[in-house]
Amino acid sequence: MISTLLGKKLGMTQVYDAQNVLVPVTVVEAGPCPVVQVKTTENDGYNAVQLGFSKKKSKNASSAEQAHAKKAGLDETPRVLSEVRLEAASDLKVGDVVTVAAFTEGQTVDVIGVTKGKGFQGVVKRFRVAGGPATHGSMFHRRIGSVGMRQTPGRVWKNQAMPGHMGTLRRTVQNLTIVKVIADKNILLVKGAIPGANGDDVIVRTAIKGQARKV
């Protein structure tokens, strides 16, 4: 069974667990994800499965996208396509559908998403720089300060904290626990926060770190 699903972040809420403890959770609409293409070592040089998620109108899909979906036997064009690399050939076939049944309650997962965009920001917000004195007319409240010496090193160091674009970065939050699986609604309740704004696309996969090694 494939252990990756495409989904959408719906928002956050709270639920009570079996010990009657209030747990903050993120609601993720995960799947159903039809298998649009299967890649094998013999044909493509590696094993992978291409999954689709959500749908878009025909007028918003190119001819190539519509033909790709039609070849997979889909009535509508998926809005999101993403490949999942596999170690070995999969028993999945084109047209099969992967659902939240691939996950169980209590399982740990990694969630991949794109962080919220913050636009152009200064160093105080972007890198939590302390800034300068706020009184006595310093005129140096939220500025960066010195970034290098004239003689040594005679340049600005690479990775120096500077003002610039903040956010809109692909990030992975690891080892989150699935609190509840609502199969009839394709919903996962994941403990804690995940990247992105409500409505953003995410990828949920079985956690990689902290798992038992294969012998």
N, C-alpha and C positions, 0 to 999 in steps of 0.2 A: 504493500500500500504506500502510495506517495505521501510524503509528510510535509507538503507545502501547499498553501492556498493563497489566492489573491483575494483581497477584500477591501472594505471601506470603513474608515473610522466614523462612527456615528456620534460619539460623545462619551461623557463619563457619568457614573452614578454610583450608588452604594448598595451593597447587599449584605445580608447576614449569612455567615458560614455555619457549619454544623455545631460549632462551639458558641454560637450566638454572639460572635464578634463582628462588628461592622467593618466591612472591607471595601475600600475604594476600588472600583473596576472601570475599565474602558470597554465600551460596547463596540464590537467589531462585526460587521456583516461580512462573513467569509463564504465565498462561493454562492451558488454552485459554479464550478469551473469546468467547462467542457474541454476535452483534449482536442486541440486543433491540429497538432502535428506531433509525430513521434520521430525522433532522430536516433540513429543507431551508429555504432562504430563502423560497420561495413559501408554505409552510405554516406555518412557525414563526418566520420572521424571521431565522434564522441557520442555518448548516450545522453539523451535529454528528452524532456516532454514539454511541449509548448501548450500553456494553459490560457484560456480566455476568461474574461470576467466582464459582467455588465453588458449592455447593448447600446448601440447607437443607430440613429436613423439612416436609412439608405442614402438620403441626400447628403449626409455628412461623411460617407464612406467612399473611398476611391474605388475604381473598378477592380484594382488588384486586391484590395481588402475584401471586397464582396466575393470575388472569385475564390480567394483563399478560404473564406468561411463556407462557401458553397461546396468546395471540395471536401471539407470536413463534415458535410451533411447538416450544417447549421442553417436555420431559417433566417437568423438575423446576424449582423456583423458584430463581433465582440468589440467593446470600447477599449479594453485593455488586453494586451498580449504580453506574456512573459515566459521565458524559458526556465525550466528547472533542471539543472544538471544532475545526472544519476551516475552512481558507481557502476551499475550493471544494467543490462537491457531490462526494460520494464515490460510487465505483462499487460499494461494498458494499451488500448487501441484507440484510433481516431474516432471520435464520437462519444467515448466514455465520459462520464461526468464525475468529478471529484467533489465531495461535499464535506461538511464539518464532521462527518462520521470518521474521518481520518484522525481526529483528535479525541482525547478523553479528559475528563475532569481530573485535576491534580497534576496533569502533565506540564512540563516546562517548555516554553517556546521562545523563539526570538521573533521580534516584530521589526520590520524594516519599513521606514517611511521617510518623507521629506519634511524637514523642520519648517516652522512658520517663518515667513520672510519678514524681516524687521527694517528693510531699507538701509540707507546710509546712516551709520551710527558712529559716535565718538568712542574713545578708548574706555571711558568710565563704564558705559553700558556694554560695550562689546567684549572687553577683557577684564572688567572689574578693577581697572586701575584706580588707585586711591585719589588721584588728583592733587591739587595744590591747596594752600591755605584759603579759607573762605572769608577771611576778615582782613582788616588793616590795609585795604586797597591793594591787595596783591595782584589783582587782575589775572589770576592764574588758577581759576577755580576748577575747571574740568579739562584742562589741557594735558598733553602727554609729557612735556618736559624734555630733557635731553635725550637724544637717540644715538649719540656717538661722539667720540672725541676727534679733534682735528688731526692729531699726529698718529695716535694709536687707538683704534685700528684705521682711522682715516676714512672710514666708510660707515654705512649703516648695516648692522648685522642682519642676516637673513632671519625671517620669522619675527622681526621686531613688531611689537604690538603697535598698530597704527589705526587711525580711523578708516572705515571702509564699509563695504556691503556686509550685512549681517543676516544670517539665516539662509533658508532655501538650500539646505545641505542634506544629502542622503545620510541617514543615521540608523544604526541598529541598536535596539534595546534588548539585552540578552537576559535569558533565564527568568522570564515572567511566568507566573503560574496561571493556568486556566482554571478559573473558579467554577464556571458552569458552561455547559454546551446545550444550546436550545436548537435541536436538530430541525424541528418543523419550521423554524423561522430563519435558519442559516445564521444563527447568532452565536458568537463566542464572547464570554465575559472574561476579560484578562485582567489580572490584578495589577494595579498601578497605572502609570501614564505611558503613552506611546507617542512617537513623533507625529507632528502634523496638526492641521486644523480639522474641525469636524467636516466630514465629506471628502477628505483626502484619501487617495488610494494607498494601501499598505500591503505588505507581504507577511504572512504568518507561516513560520516554519518550525519544525522540531528543533529544540535547542541543541547547539553543537557542543558547547563547552559543558563540562561537568557531567557528561554522560559516560556510562560504562564502556570501556574499550572492547572492540571486537577481537576475539581470540582467533 
